[in-house]
Amino acid sequence: MQTLFDPDPGYAAPPVLTVTALNAQVARLLERSFPLTWIAGEISNFTRASSGHWYFTLKDDAAQVRAVMFRGKSQYAGFVPREGDKVEVRALVTLYGARGDYQINVEAIRRAGVGALYEAFLRLKDKLGAQGLFAPERKRPLPLFTRAIGVVTSPNAAALRDILTALKRRAPHVPVVLYPAPVQGQGAAERIAAAIATASARAEVDVLLVCRGGGSIEDLWSFNEEVVAYAIANCSMPVISGVGHETDSTIADFAADLRAATPTAAAELAATPRADWMASLAADATDLRRAMRRSLGEANQGLDNLSRRLLSPSARIGHRRLELLALSTALTHALRVPLARNSYALAQLRTRWAGQRPDLRAARTAMATQQRRLGGALAHQLGRRRHALDALSAQLELLNPQRTLERGYAIVTNAAGAVLRSPSQITVREPLTVRLAEGSAQLGVASVQATLE
């Protein structure tokens, strides 16, 4: 039988929490319930620990809350609060588990009233961003070799001394041109913009630094004005903005071609250290010397190879003479062998031809005899023919009409050219031609008489 004090087998006792676990759960609950938010109040009991952490109480007229700002955040605050300062903090609500104290962990702190300025800053940033003033494609690269550097800042600013010190250490050969302008106060923004416009119009420097030291958002507000942003965007040379500390952001930073965390960093970005250039030049000179030595070594090696291949003129002539002698010998041998072979073949052919040819001497003797006989026969025949020709010539001469005419005879022809042999062929008054030995004559016939037998 189960009594009242006997444990129920099916009953599970609730877990027992330690104080540490309880505080941890409460801290997580607070952190999830209250995201980062801005809280306004007055500084009280401010303590700066040796570790760099800030401990203080944030209060108003009716309540207070403990606050802590760790070193990683406090070093970017831009100012150190004092007792009674009105501030606004961006904090996370949590619980300090070791003591069970409710507190806030501060992420950022600003002076009271800065919230309105920050909202104005965001509105102007959105406006200029929509106009393309912050577009990455508008950013210009810094010159590789800076011949002169311009600085827009106050002549009395500590930032100017930091810039000049950095440039003297890094690039003492680069001249610096100051375009003075107040960096805070009434009308400072317009005078800063005028100084930037002056530098742009003169165009006597390669890069322009727009700088000032750190301060509150009110102190830096001159660099959040629209007129300064347009002056930077319209500047004819690249602009480096070095306003405030690393955590400070201004409209000038967004409009500039390059943002630097501090004025000193801006000076370091503007000019490459002279030592770096000298080291680079020395390295280039070393590379050039090494390359020259390598080229000279290769050239000398090539020259040695060529010199080994190059012979003196006399040696070259001697080699050519030997080559010529060898070629001459080869040519002589090439001619002599075929000539000897052909001579031997010719001798064989002559021997064969001598055995095959007839005896020409007997033929020549018979031919001479026949020539003599033929010559005698031809001479005898020619004599006989010449004698007959002379006889015929004499007979022909006797029958030559010219000889008859020379003896006193004449030849009579009529008009038709016919020779007249009988008087019956002649007609009275017919013109006749009489051919004589030494010419001819025209006659007219008066009468014709027949010859009596």
Secondary structure, 3 states (H helix, E strand, C coil): CCCCCCCCCCCCCCCCCCHHHHHHHHHHHHHHHCCCEEEEEEEEEEEECCCCCEEEEEECCCCEEEEEECHHHHCCCCCCCCCCCEEEEEEEEEEECCCCEEEEEEEEEEECCHHHHHHHHHHHHHHHHHCCCCCHHHCCCCCCCCCCEEEEECCCCHHHHHHHHHHHHHCCCCCEEEEECCCCCCCHHHHHHHHHHHHHHHCCCCEEEEEECCCCCCCCHHHHCHHHHHHHHCCCCCEEEEECCCCCCCHHHHHCCEECCCHHHHHHHHCCCHHHHHHHHHHHHHHHHHHHHHHHHHHHHHHHHHHHHCCCHHHHHHHHHHHHHHHHHHHHHHHHHHHHHHHHHHHHHHHHHHHHCCCHHHHHHHHHHHHHHHHHHHHHHHHHHHHHHHHHHHHHHHCCHHHHHHCCCCEEECCCCCECCCHHHCCCCCEEEEEECCEEEEEECCCCCCCCC
